[in-house]
């Protein structure tokens, strides 16, 4: 079996997991958790629920990463992030200031220098 085919199969599997995760999570926290509680007790259910929450956090991160990749690939983030040093209004023309106001979302980020 070729490596490319394996990678495609893994990508499809991960895509399906991410796409249907909400339904899978509901089933896991309902039906499966009830079964685990009846078999192993409340402590088993608590451990299982914690494991589902950990996987849920990973899936949420994967969704965000996929969304960012798709947005960057198709140019949807071109207007969202733009590094702009802004020290004084006097350094910019009126047209440049208007473009900044129209196209750029300004955020303030603090960087700790070591």
Number of C-alpha atoms within 10 A of each C-alpha: 5 6 8 9 10 11 11 11 12 12 12 12 12 14 15 11 14 18 13 11 16 13 10 13 16 12 12 16 15 12 10 16 21 15 14 17 15 12 11 11 12 14 11 16 20 14 13 18 18 12 11 16 14 11 14 16 11 13 18 13 12 15 15 12 12 14 12 14 14 13 13 12 11 10 11 12 14 13 12 12 12 14 9 9 6 8 8 7 10 7 10 12 10 11 9 12 12 11 11 15 11 10 13 15 11 13 9 5 6 6 6 5 4 3
